[in-house]
Amino acid sequence: MPYVKVYLHLVWSTKKRVPYLNSKELRKKVWAHILENGRKKNIHIDFVNGHNDHCHCLVSLGVDQTNSKILMLIKGESAFWINKMG
């Protein structure tokens, strides 16, 4: 039986690359939220990190997951959460 493992390295930035994630504490909260959100949606996030104006995620795809759907669920929800939290 063949076995395939697909990893995605996702990178996205803040709007106009403004350094909104300017404190280490804020970045830790955002990364923890992204990991928790991924767990709730059965998205296997191996690693999340970044800097004050961008984020990196290493994600392994499941059999029924697509690139665009994963990115929409992770990036879209994290942006919504950040805006809601102020």
PDB file of N, CA, C and O in Angstrom:
ATOM      1  N   MET A   1       0.845  -1.179   0.000  1.00  0.00           N
ATOM      2  CA  MET A   1       0.000   0.000   0.000  1.00  0.00           C
ATOM      3  C   MET A   1       0.894   1.247   0.000  1.00  0.00           C
ATOM      4  O   MET A   1       1.761   1.380   0.864  1.00  0.00           O
ATOM      5  N   PRO A   2       0.694   2.162  -0.957  1.00  0.00           N
ATOM      6  CA  PRO A   2       1.527   3.364  -1.008  1.00  0.00           C
ATOM      7  C   PRO A   2       1.212   4.324   0.142  1.00  0.00           C
ATOM      8  O   PRO A   2       0.102   4.355   0.674  1.00  0.00           O
ATOM      9  N   TYR A   3       2.211   5.088   0.494  1.00  0.00           N
ATOM     10  CA  TYR A   3       2.067   6.065   1.576  1.00  0.00           C
ATOM     11  C   TYR A   3       2.620   7.401   1.089  1.00  0.00           C
ATOM     12  O   TYR A   3       3.749   7.479   0.605  1.00  0.00           O
ATOM     13  N   VAL A   4       1.821   8.436   1.221  1.00  0.00           N
ATOM     14  CA  VAL A   4       2.240   9.765   0.794  1.00  0.00           C
ATOM     15  C   VAL A   4       1.990  10.734   1.940  1.00  0.00           C
ATOM     16  O   VAL A   4       0.930  10.714   2.566  1.00  0.00           O
ATOM     17  N   LYS A   5       2.971  11.576   2.206  1.00  0.00           N
ATOM     18  CA  LYS A   5       2.835  12.611   3.232  1.00  0.00           C
ATOM     19  C   LYS A   5       3.143  13.947   2.566  1.00  0.00           C
ATOM     20  O   LYS A   5       4.230  14.129   2.016  1.00  0.00           O
ATOM     21  N   VAL A   6       2.201  14.879   2.610  1.00  0.00           N
ATOM     22  CA  VAL A   6       2.366  16.175   1.976  1.00  0.00           C
ATOM     23  C   VAL A   6       2.453  17.244   3.054  1.00  0.00           C
ATOM     24  O   VAL A   6       1.565  17.366   3.898  1.00  0.00           O
ATOM     25  N   TYR A   7       3.525  18.013   3.017  1.00  0.00           N
ATOM     26  CA  TYR A   7       3.707  19.127   3.939  1.00  0.00           C
ATOM     27  C   TYR A   7       3.578  20.441   3.178  1.00  0.00           C
ATOM     28  O   TYR A   7       4.031  20.561   2.039  1.00  0.00           O
ATOM     29  N   LEU A   8       2.967  21.405   3.811  1.00  0.00           N
ATOM     30  CA  LEU A   8       2.854  22.748   3.251  1.00  0.00           C
ATOM     31  C   LEU A   8       3.578  23.726   4.168  1.00  0.00           C
ATOM     32  O   LEU A   8       3.416  23.679   5.388  1.00  0.00           O
ATOM     33  N   HIS A   9       4.358  24.590   3.590  1.00  0.00           N
ATOM     34  CA  HIS A   9       4.966  25.684   4.340  1.00  0.00           C
ATOM     35  C   HIS A   9       4.175  26.932   3.961  1.00  0.00           C
ATOM     36  O   HIS A   9       4.342  27.476   2.869  1.00  0.00           O
ATOM     37  N   LEU A  10       3.317  27.377   4.867  1.00  0.00           N
ATOM     38  CA  LEU A  10       2.457  28.528   4.622  1.00  0.00           C
ATOM     39  C   LEU A  10       3.095  29.767   5.235  1.00  0.00           C
ATOM     40  O   LEU A  10       3.553  29.739   6.377  1.00  0.00           O
ATOM     41  N   VAL A  11       3.120  30.844   4.477  1.00  0.00           N
ATOM     42  CA  VAL A  11       3.641  32.122   4.964  1.00  0.00           C
ATOM     43  C   VAL A  11       2.650  33.198   4.549  1.00  0.00           C
ATOM     44  O   VAL A  11       2.257  33.281   3.385  1.00  0.00           O
ATOM     45  N   TRP A  12       2.249  34.027   5.518  1.00  0.00           N
ATOM     46  CA  TRP A  12       1.421  35.168   5.180  1.00  0.00           C
ATOM     47  C   TRP A  12       1.828  36.348   6.043  1.00  0.00           C
ATOM     48  O   TRP A  12       2.397  36.184   7.122  1.00  0.00           O
ATOM     49  N   SER A  13       1.524  37.541   5.547  1.00  0.00           N
ATOM     50  CA  SER A  13       1.951  38.745   6.249  1.00  0.00           C
ATOM     51  C   SER A  13       0.751  39.553   6.709  1.00  0.00           C
ATOM     52  O   SER A  13      -0.386  39.307   6.305  1.00  0.00           O
ATOM     53  N   THR A  14       1.035  40.517   7.558  1.00  0.00           N
ATOM     54  CA  THR A  14       0.006  41.445   7.989  1.00  0.00           C
ATOM     55  C   THR A  14      -0.318  42.385   6.826  1.00  0.00           C
ATOM     56  O   THR A  14       0.443  42.474   5.863  1.00  0.00           O
ATOM     57  N   LYS A  15      -1.430  43.070   6.920  1.00  0.00           N
ATOM     58  CA  LYS A  15      -1.843  43.974   5.855  1.00  0.00           C
ATOM     59  C   LYS A  15      -0.783  45.064   5.674  1.00  0.00           C
ATOM     60  O   LYS A  15      -0.407  45.750   6.624  1.00  0.00           O
ATOM     61  N   LYS A  16      -0.318  45.204   4.446  1.00  0.00           N
ATOM     62  CA  LYS A  16       0.720  46.170   4.078  1.00  0.00           C
ATOM     63  C   LYS A  16       2.002  45.989   4.896  1.00  0.00           C
ATOM     64  O   LYS A  16       2.796  46.920   5.032  1.00  0.00           O
ATOM     65  N   ARG A  17       2.190  44.807   5.427  1.00  0.00           N
ATOM     66  CA  ARG A  17       3.359  44.425   6.233  1.00  0.00           C
ATOM     67  C   ARG A  17       3.598  45.356   7.425  1.00  0.00           C
ATOM     68  O   ARG A  17       4.735  45.583   7.838  1.00  0.00           O
ATOM     69  N   VAL A  18       2.516  45.878   7.955  1.00  0.00           N
ATOM     70  CA  VAL A  18       2.602  46.713   9.156  1.00  0.00           C
ATOM     71  C   VAL A  18       2.926  45.798  10.333  1.00  0.00           C
ATOM     72  O   VAL A  18       2.290  44.754  10.475  1.00  0.00           O
ATOM     73  N   PRO A  19       3.897  46.154  11.186  1.00  0.00           N
ATOM     74  CA  PRO A  19       4.316  45.265  12.286  1.00  0.00           C
ATOM     75  C   PRO A  19       3.321  45.247  13.455  1.00  0.00           C
ATOM     76  O   PRO A  19       3.625  45.715  14.553  1.00  0.00           O
ATOM     77  N   TYR A  20       2.133  44.699  13.197  1.00  0.00           N
ATOM     78  CA  TYR A  20       1.109  44.602  14.243  1.00  0.00           C
ATOM     79  C   TYR A  20       1.505  43.632  15.346  1.00  0.00           C
ATOM     80  O   TYR A  20       1.127  43.821  16.502  1.00  0.00           O
ATOM     81  N   LEU A  21       2.260  42.600  15.004  1.00  0.00           N
ATOM     82  CA  LEU A  21       2.659  41.579  15.985  1.00  0.00           C
ATOM     83  C   LEU A  21       3.984  41.994  16.623  1.00  0.00           C
ATOM     84  O   LEU A  21       4.973  41.264  16.557  1.00  0.00           O
ATOM     85  N   ASN A  22       3.988  43.175  17.240  1.00  0.00           N
ATOM     86  CA  ASN A  22       5.243  43.783  17.660  1.00  0.00           C
ATOM     87  C   ASN A  22       5.754  43.361  19.035  1.00  0.00           C
ATOM     88  O   ASN A  22       6.860  43.751  19.411  1.00  0.00           O
ATOM     89  N   SER A  23       4.997  42.586  19.792  1.00  0.00           N
ATOM     90  CA  SER A  23       5.507  42.121  21.084  1.00  0.00           C
ATOM     91  C   SER A  23       5.566  40.592  21.102  1.00  0.00           C
ATOM     92  O   SER A  23       4.760  39.907  20.472  1.00  0.00           O
ATOM     93  N   LYS A  24       6.533  40.096  21.834  1.00  0.00           N
ATOM     94  CA  LYS A  24       6.710  38.644  21.935  1.00  0.00           C
ATOM     95  C   LYS A  24       5.491  37.978  22.569  1.00  0.00           C
ATOM     96  O   LYS A  24       5.098  36.883  22.166  1.00  0.00           O
ATOM     97  N   GLU A  25       4.891  38.640  23.562  1.00  0.00           N
ATOM     98  CA  GLU A  25       3.716  38.084  24.242  1.00  0.00           C
ATOM     99  C   GLU A  25       2.530  37.957  23.282  1.00  0.00           C
ATOM    100  O   GLU A  25       1.817  36.953  23.293  1.00  0.00           O
ATOM    101  N   LEU A  26       2.327  38.981  22.455  1.00  0.00           N
ATOM    102  CA  LEU A  26       1.237  38.940  21.485  1.00  0.00           C
ATOM    103  C   LEU A  26       1.455  37.828  20.475  1.00  0.00           C
ATOM    104  O   LEU A  26       0.524  37.092  20.148  1.00  0.00           O
ATOM    105  N   ARG A  27       2.687  37.700  19.976  1.00  0.00           N
ATOM    106  CA  ARG A  27       2.976  36.631  19.013  1.00  0.00           C
ATOM    107  C   ARG A  27       2.721  35.263  19.637  1.00  0.00           C
ATOM    108  O   ARG A  27       2.162  34.384  18.981  1.00  0.00           O
ATOM    109  N   LYS A  28       3.122  35.068  20.895  1.00  0.00           N
ATOM    110  CA  LYS A  28       2.885  33.776  21.557  1.00  0.00           C
ATOM    111  C   LYS A  28       1.389  33.478  21.649  1.00  0.00           C
ATOM    112  O   LYS A  28       0.973  32.337  21.446  1.00  0.00           O
ATOM    113  N   LYS A  29       0.582  34.489  21.952  1.00  0.00           N
ATOM    114  CA  LYS A  29      -0.868  34.297  22.027  1.00  0.00           C
ATOM    115  C   LYS A  29      -1.447  33.929  20.664  1.00  0.00           C
ATOM    116  O   LYS A  29      -2.287  33.036  20.555  1.00  0.00           O
ATOM    117  N   VAL A  30      -0.987  34.625  19.630  1.00  0.00           N
ATOM    118  CA  VAL A  30      -1.490  34.353  18.274  1.00  0.00           C
ATOM    119  C   VAL A  30      -1.082  32.954  17.833  1.00  0.00           C
ATOM    120  O   VAL A  30      -1.902  32.219  17.282  1.00  0.00           O
ATOM    121  N   TRP A  31       0.184  32.570  18.067  1.00  0.00           N
ATOM    122  CA  TRP A  31       0.641  31.228  17.652  1.00  0.00           C
ATOM    123  C   TRP A  31      -0.138  30.156  18.421  1.00  0.00           C
ATOM    124  O   TRP A  31      -0.532  29.147  17.837  1.00  0.00           O
ATOM    125  N   ALA A  32      -0.362  30.362  19.719  1.00  0.00           N
ATOM    126  CA  ALA A  32      -1.132  29.393  20.505  1.00  0.00           C
ATOM    127  C   ALA A  32      -2.557  29.289  19.979  1.00  0.00           C
ATOM    128  O   ALA A  32      -3.121  28.196  19.918  1.00  0.00           O
ATOM    129  N   HIS A  33      -3.137  30.417  19.603  1.00  0.00           N
ATOM    130  CA  HIS A  33      -4.498  30.391  19.059  1.00  0.00           C
ATOM    131  C   HIS A  33      -4.546  29.639  17.726  1.00  0.00           C
ATOM    132  O   HIS A  33      -5.474  28.868  17.481  1.00  0.00           O
ATOM    133  N   ILE A  34      -3.554  29.861  16.871  1.00  0.00           N
ATOM    134  CA  ILE A  34      -3.510  29.163  15.587  1.00  0.00           C
ATOM    135  C   ILE A  34      -3.406  27.654  15.807  1.00  0.00           C
ATOM    136  O   ILE A  34      -4.088  26.882  15.134  1.00  0.00           O
ATOM    137  N   LEU A  35      -2.556  27.230  16.745  1.00  0.00           N
ATOM    138  CA  LEU A  35      -2.414  25.798  17.035  1.00  0.00           C
ATOM    139  C   LEU A  35      -3.722  25.211  17.569  1.00  0.00           C
ATOM    140  O   LEU A  35      -4.133  24.129  17.152  1.00  0.00           O
ATOM    141  N   GLU A  36      -4.372  25.922  18.489  1.00  0.00           N
ATOM    142  CA  GLU A  36      -5.632  25.437  19.058  1.00  0.00           C
ATOM    143  C   GLU A  36      -6.724  25.373  17.993  1.00  0.00           C
ATOM    144  O   GLU A  36      -7.484  24.406  17.940  1.00  0.00           O
ATOM    145  N   ASN A  37      -6.803  26.388  17.156  1.00  0.00           N
ATOM    146  CA  ASN A  37      -7.782  26.402  16.074  1.00  0.00           C
ATOM    147  C   ASN A  37      -7.551  25.225  15.125  1.00  0.00           C
ATOM    148  O   ASN A  37      -8.501  24.578  14.684  1.00  0.00           O
ATOM    149  N   GLY A  38      -6.286  24.957  14.818  1.00  0.00           N
ATOM    150  CA  GLY A  38      -5.967  23.816  13.960  1.00  0.00           C
ATOM    151  C   GLY A  38      -6.404  22.496  14.581  1.00  0.00           C
ATOM    152  O   GLY A  38      -6.944  21.631  13.892  1.00  0.00           O
ATOM    153  N   ARG A  39      -6.172  22.340  15.875  1.00  0.00           N
ATOM    154  CA  ARG A  39      -6.595  21.109  16.558  1.00  0.00           C
ATOM    155  C   ARG A  39      -8.103  20.917  16.464  1.00  0.00           C
ATOM    156  O   ARG A  39      -8.583  19.816  16.196  1.00  0.00           O
ATOM    157  N   LYS A  40      -8.845  21.996  16.685  1.00  0.00           N
ATOM    158  CA  LYS A  40     -10.310  21.918  16.640  1.00  0.00           C
ATOM    159  C   LYS A  40     -10.826  21.535  15.261  1.00  0.00           C
ATOM    160  O   LYS A  40     -11.878  20.908  15.142  1.00  0.00           O
ATOM    161  N   LYS A  41     -10.087  21.912  14.216  1.00  0.00           N
ATOM    162  CA  LYS A  41     -10.532  21.659  12.839  1.00  0.00           C
ATOM    163  C   LYS A  41      -9.809  20.483  12.195  1.00  0.00           C
ATOM    164  O   LYS A  41      -9.846  20.318  10.976  1.00  0.00           O
ATOM    165  N   ASN A  42      -9.150  19.665  13.014  1.00  0.00           N
ATOM    166  CA  ASN A  42      -8.412  18.483  12.537  1.00  0.00           C
ATOM    167  C   ASN A  42      -7.358  18.832  11.487  1.00  0.00           C
ATOM    168  O   ASN A  42      -7.176  18.110  10.507  1.00  0.00           O
ATOM    169  N   ILE A  43      -6.671  19.946  11.707  1.00  0.00           N
ATOM    170  CA  ILE A  43      -5.558  20.352  10.854  1.00  0.00           C
ATOM    171  C   ILE A  43      -4.283  20.103  11.653  1.00  0.00           C
ATOM    172  O   ILE A  43      -4.123  20.628  12.754  1.00  0.00           O
ATOM    173  N   HIS A  44      -3.382  19.307  11.100  1.00  0.00           N
ATOM    174  CA  HIS A  44      -2.155  18.980  11.819  1.00  0.00           C
ATOM    175  C   HIS A  44      -1.097  20.044  11.532  1.00  0.00           C
ATOM    176  O   HIS A  44      -0.469  20.042  10.473  1.00  0.00           O
ATOM    177  N   ILE A  45      -0.908  20.958  12.498  1.00  0.00           N
ATOM    178  CA  ILE A  45       0.097  22.012  12.374  1.00  0.00           C
ATOM    179  C   ILE A  45       1.333  21.560  13.138  1.00  0.00           C
ATOM    180  O   ILE A  45       1.316  21.441  14.364  1.00  0.00           O
ATOM    181  N   ASP A  46       2.402  21.312  12.395  1.00  0.00           N
ATOM    182  CA  ASP A  46       3.642  20.845  13.014  1.00  0.00           C
ATOM    183  C   ASP A  46       4.403  21.971  13.696  1.00  0.00           C
ATOM    184  O   ASP A  46       5.036  21.761  14.730  1.00  0.00           O
ATOM    185  N   PHE A  47       4.340  23.163  13.119  1.00  0.00           N
ATOM    186  CA  PHE A  47       5.159  24.261  13.621  1.00  0.00           C
ATOM    187  C   PHE A  47       4.511  25.578  13.230  1.00  0.00           C
ATOM    188  O   PHE A  47       4.000  25.719  12.118  1.00  0.00           O
ATOM    189  N   VAL A  48       4.532  26.538  14.140  1.00  0.00           N
ATOM    190  CA  VAL A  48       4.058  27.890  13.828  1.00  0.00           C
ATOM    191  C   VAL A  48       5.008  28.883  14.492  1.00  0.00           C
ATOM    192  O   VAL A  48       5.394  28.722  15.650  1.00  0.00           O
ATOM    193  N   ASN A  49       5.376  29.914  13.730  1.00  0.00           N
ATOM    194  CA  ASN A  49       6.292  30.928  14.230  1.00  0.00           C
ATOM    195  C   ASN A  49       6.205  32.122  13.295  1.00  0.00           C
ATOM    196  O   ASN A  49       5.420  32.112  12.348  1.00  0.00           O
ATOM    197  N   GLY A  50       6.989  33.133  13.547  1.00  0.00           N
ATOM    198  CA  GLY A  50       6.987  34.287  12.671  1.00  0.00           C
ATOM    199  C   GLY A  50       7.702  35.455  13.300  1.00  0.00           C
ATOM    200  O   GLY A  50       8.497  35.292  14.225  1.00  0.00           O
ATOM    201  N   HIS A  51       7.411  36.633  12.789  1.00  0.00           N
ATOM    202  CA  HIS A  51       8.037  37.860  13.275  1.00  0.00           C
ATOM    203  C   HIS A  51       6.944  38.915  13.404  1.00  0.00           C
ATOM    204  O   HIS A  51       5.760  38.580  13.378  1.00  0.00           O
ATOM    205  N   ASN A  52       7.317  40.173  13.542  1.00  0.00           N
ATOM    206  CA  ASN A  52       6.318  41.191  13.821  1.00  0.00           C
ATOM    207  C   ASN A  52       5.385  41.520  12.655  1.00  0.00           C
ATOM    208  O   ASN A  52       4.375  42.197  12.851  1.00  0.00           O
ATOM    209  N   ASP A  53       5.703  41.054  11.453  1.00  0.00           N
ATOM    210  CA  ASP A  53       4.832  41.351  10.314  1.00  0.00           C
ATOM    211  C   ASP A  53       4.475  40.131   9.463  1.00  0.00           C
ATOM    212  O   ASP A  53       3.892  40.286   8.389  1.00  0.00           O
ATOM    213  N   HIS A  54       4.810  38.930   9.917  1.00  0.00           N
ATOM    214  CA  HIS A  54       4.441  37.745   9.140  1.00  0.00           C
ATOM    215  C   HIS A  54       4.410  36.488  10.019  1.00  0.00           C
ATOM    216  O   HIS A  54       4.888  36.479  11.153  1.00  0.00           O
ATOM    217  N   CYS A  55       3.833  35.439   9.450  1.00  0.00           N
ATOM    218  CA  CYS A  55       3.660  34.169  10.160  1.00  0.00           C
ATOM    219  C   CYS A  55       4.062  33.022   9.247  1.00  0.00           C
ATOM    220  O   CYS A  55       3.819  33.063   8.041  1.00  0.00           O
ATOM    221  N   HIS A  56       4.680  31.995   9.829  1.00  0.00           N
ATOM    222  CA  HIS A  56       5.031  30.759   9.123  1.00  0.00           C
ATOM    223  C   HIS A  56       4.291  29.602   9.790  1.00  0.00           C
ATOM    224  O   HIS A  56       4.229  29.527  11.017  1.00  0.00           O
ATOM    225  N   CYS A  57       3.736  28.712   8.992  1.00  0.00           N
ATOM    226  CA  CYS A  57       3.128  27.479   9.519  1.00  0.00           C
ATOM    227  C   CYS A  57       3.603  26.304   8.674  1.00  0.00           C
ATOM    228  O   CYS A  57       3.640  26.382   7.446  1.00  0.00           O
ATOM    229  N   LEU A  58       3.963  25.223   9.341  1.00  0.00           N
ATOM    230  CA  LEU A  58       4.254  23.976   8.649  1.00  0.00           C
ATOM    231  C   LEU A  58       3.091  23.041   8.942  1.00  0.00           C
ATOM    232  O   LEU A  58       2.847  22.674  10.092  1.00  0.00           O
ATOM    233  N   VAL A  59       2.380  22.660   7.892  1.00  0.00           N
ATOM    234  CA  VAL A  59       1.143  21.889   8.027  1.00  0.00           C
ATOM    235  C   VAL A  59       1.281  20.597   7.231  1.00  0.00           C
ATOM    236  O   VAL A  59       1.799  20.612   6.114  1.00  0.00           O
ATOM    237  N   SER A  60       0.825  19.483   7.792  1.00  0.00           N
ATOM    238  CA  SER A  60       0.759  18.257   7.008  1.00  0.00           C
ATOM    239  C   SER A  60      -0.701  18.017   6.632  1.00  0.00           C
ATOM    240  O   SER A  60      -1.595  18.033   7.477  1.00  0.00           O
ATOM    241  N   LEU A  61      -0.907  17.796   5.351  1.00  0.00           N
ATOM    242  CA  LEU A  61      -2.262  17.642   4.826  1.00  0.00           C
ATOM    243  C   LEU A  61      -2.852  16.275   5.158  1.00  0.00           C
ATOM    244  O   LEU A  61      -2.157  15.259   5.133  1.00  0.00           O
ATOM    245  N   GLY A  62      -4.122  16.272   5.463  1.00  0.00           N
ATOM    246  CA  GLY A  62      -4.873  15.030   5.603  1.00  0.00           C
ATOM    247  C   GLY A  62      -5.378  14.593   4.235  1.00  0.00           C
ATOM    248  O   GLY A  62      -5.220  15.321   3.255  1.00  0.00           O
ATOM    249  N   VAL A  63      -5.979  13.421   4.161  1.00  0.00           N
ATOM    250  CA  VAL A  63      -6.407  12.872   2.874  1.00  0.00           C
ATOM    251  C   VAL A  63      -7.527  13.675   2.222  1.00  0.00           C
ATOM    252  O   VAL A  63      -7.631  13.695   0.996  1.00  0.00           O
ATOM    253  N   ASP A  64      -8.356  14.329   3.006  1.00  0.00           N
ATOM    254  CA  ASP A  64      -9.484  15.066   2.435  1.00  0.00           C
ATOM    255  C   ASP A  64      -9.314  16.583   2.522  1.00  0.00           C
ATOM    256  O   ASP A  64     -10.291  17.323   2.408  1.00  0.00           O
ATOM    257  N   GLN A  65      -8.082  17.048   2.724  1.00  0.00           N
ATOM    258  CA  GLN A  65      -7.829  18.478   2.872  1.00  0.00           C
ATOM    259  C   GLN A  65      -7.123  19.031   1.636  1.00  0.00           C
ATOM    260  O   GLN A  65      -6.330  18.340   0.996  1.00  0.00           O
ATOM    261  N   THR A  66      -7.426  20.287   1.313  1.00  0.00           N
ATOM    262  CA  THR A  66      -6.785  20.947   0.178  1.00  0.00           C
ATOM    263  C   THR A  66      -5.993  22.157   0.665  1.00  0.00           C
ATOM    264  O   THR A  66      -6.232  22.678   1.755  1.00  0.00           O
ATOM    265  N   ASN A  67      -5.054  22.587  -0.160  1.00  0.00           N
ATOM    266  CA  ASN A  67      -4.225  23.743   0.185  1.00  0.00           C
ATOM    267  C   ASN A  67      -5.075  24.965   0.493  1.00  0.00           C
ATOM    268  O   ASN A  67      -4.915  25.598   1.537  1.00  0.00           O
ATOM    269  N   SER A  68      -5.973  25.290  -0.418  1.00  0.00           N
ATOM    270  CA  SER A  68      -6.756  26.514  -0.269  1.00  0.00           C
ATOM    271  C   SER A  68      -7.670  26.462   0.947  1.00  0.00           C
ATOM    272  O   SER A  68      -7.832  27.467   1.639  1.00  0.00           O
ATOM    273  N   LYS A  69      -8.266  25.312   1.216  1.00  0.00           N
ATOM    274  CA  LYS A  69      -9.170  25.181   2.364  1.00  0.00           C
ATOM    275  C   LYS A  69      -8.392  25.319   3.678  1.00  0.00           C
ATOM    276  O   LYS A  69      -8.852  25.994   4.600  1.00  0.00           O
ATOM    277  N   ILE A  70      -7.232  24.692   3.768  1.00  0.00           N
ATOM    278  CA  ILE A  70      -6.409  24.782   4.976  1.00  0.00           C
ATOM    279  C   ILE A  70      -5.994  26.225   5.232  1.00  0.00           C
ATOM    280  O   ILE A  70      -6.122  26.721   6.352  1.00  0.00           O
ATOM    281  N   LEU A  71      -5.499  26.898   4.198  1.00  0.00           N
ATOM    282  CA  LEU A  71      -5.052  28.277   4.360  1.00  0.00           C
ATOM    283  C   LEU A  71      -6.215  29.179   4.758  1.00  0.00           C
ATOM    284  O   LEU A  71      -6.059  30.050   5.614  1.00  0.00           O
ATOM    285  N   MET A  72      -7.373  28.979   4.148  1.00  0.00           N
ATOM    286  CA  MET A  72      -8.539  29.783   4.499  1.00  0.00           C
ATOM    287  C   MET A  72      -8.923  29.575   5.963  1.00  0.00           C
ATOM    288  O   MET A  72      -9.225  30.538   6.669  1.00  0.00           O
ATOM    289  N   LEU A  73      -8.913  28.331   6.417  1.00  0.00           N
ATOM    290  CA  LEU A  73      -9.306  28.044   7.791  1.00  0.00           C
ATOM    291  C   LEU A  73      -8.303  28.584   8.803  1.00  0.00           C
ATOM    292  O   LEU A  73      -8.701  29.077   9.858  1.00  0.00           O
ATOM    293  N   ILE A  74      -7.026  28.501   8.502  1.00  0.00           N
ATOM    294  CA  ILE A  74      -6.007  28.963   9.453  1.00  0.00           C
ATOM    295  C   ILE A  74      -5.856  30.481   9.404  1.00  0.00           C
ATOM    296  O   ILE A  74      -6.008  31.155  10.423  1.00  0.00           O
ATOM    297  N   LYS A  75      -5.558  31.018   8.222  1.00  0.00           N
ATOM    298  CA  LYS A  75      -5.286  32.438   8.080  1.00  0.00           C
ATOM    299  C   LYS A  75      -6.537  33.282   8.318  1.00  0.00           C
ATOM    300  O   LYS A  75      -6.500  34.270   9.052  1.00  0.00           O
ATOM    301  N   GLY A  76      -7.625  32.890   7.700  1.00  0.00           N
ATOM    302  CA  GLY A  76      -8.854  33.664   7.829  1.00  0.00           C
ATOM    303  C   GLY A  76      -9.348  33.748   9.257  1.00  0.00           C
ATOM    304  O   GLY A  76      -9.729  34.818   9.731  1.00  0.00           O
ATOM    305  N   GLU A  77      -9.341  32.614   9.940  1.00  0.00           N
ATOM    306  CA  GLU A  77      -9.831  32.608  11.315  1.00  0.00           C
ATOM    307  C   GLU A  77      -8.890  33.351  12.251  1.00  0.00           C
ATOM    308  O   GLU A  77      -9.346  34.029  13.172  1.00  0.00           O
ATOM    309  N   SER A  78      -7.579  33.234  12.032  1.00  0.00           N
ATOM    310  CA  SER A  78      -6.642  33.932  12.912  1.00  0.00           C
ATOM    311  C   SER A  78      -6.760  35.447  12.728  1.00  0.00           C
ATOM    312  O   SER A  78      -6.692  36.192  13.706  1.00  0.00           O
ATOM    313  N   ALA A  79      -6.936  35.908  11.500  1.00  0.00           N
ATOM    314  CA  ALA A  79      -7.131  37.347  11.249  1.00  0.00           C
ATOM    315  C   ALA A  79      -8.421  37.832  11.913  1.00  0.00           C
ATOM    316  O   ALA A  79      -8.446  38.902  12.521  1.00  0.00           O
ATOM    317  N   PHE A  80      -9.485  37.046  11.796  1.00  0.00           N
ATOM    318  CA  PHE A  80     -10.761  37.405  12.442  1.00  0.00           C
ATOM    319  C   PHE A  80     -10.576  37.491  13.947  1.00  0.00           C
ATOM    320  O   PHE A  80     -11.064  38.434  14.570  1.00  0.00           O
ATOM    321  N   TRP A  81      -9.878  36.525  14.548  1.00  0.00           N
ATOM    322  CA  TRP A  81      -9.656  36.500  15.990  1.00  0.00           C
ATOM    323  C   TRP A  81      -8.833  37.707  16.439  1.00  0.00           C
ATOM    324  O   TRP A  81      -9.162  38.342  17.441  1.00  0.00           O
ATOM    325  N   ILE A  82      -7.772  38.026  15.708  1.00  0.00           N
ATOM    326  CA  ILE A  82      -6.934  39.167  16.068  1.00  0.00           C
ATOM    327  C   ILE A  82      -7.747  40.459  16.024  1.00  0.00           C
ATOM    328  O   ILE A  82      -7.664  41.277  16.941  1.00  0.00           O
ATOM    329  N   ASN A  83      -8.531  40.645  14.962  1.00  0.00           N
ATOM    330  CA  ASN A  83      -9.354  41.855  14.853  1.00  0.00           C
ATOM    331  C   ASN A  83     -10.397  41.932  15.959  1.00  0.00           C
ATOM    332  O   ASN A  83     -10.678  43.011  16.481  1.00  0.00           O
ATOM    333  N   LYS A  84     -10.970  40.789  16.315  1.00  0.00           N
ATOM    334  CA  LYS A  84     -11.975  40.760  17.384  1.00  0.00           C
ATOM    335  C   LYS A  84     -11.347  41.098  18.737  1.00  0.00           C
ATOM    336  O   LYS A  84     -11.972  41.768  19.560  1.00  0.00           O
ATOM    337  N   MET A  85     -10.119  40.639  18.969  1.00  0.00           N
ATOM    338  CA  MET A  85      -9.444  40.885  20.230  1.00  0.00           C
ATOM    339  C   MET A  85      -8.883  42.313  20.323  1.00  0.00           C
ATOM    340  O   MET A  85      -8.539  42.777  21.411  1.00  0.00           O
ATOM    341  N   GLY A  86      -8.796  42.989  19.209  1.00  0.00           N
ATOM    342  CA  GLY A  86      -8.295  44.368  19.204  1.00  0.00           C
ATOM    343  C   GLY A  86      -6.807  44.400  19.251  1.00  0.00           C
ATOM    344  O   GLY A  86      -6.213  45.477  19.253  1.00  0.00           O
TER     345      GLY A  86
END
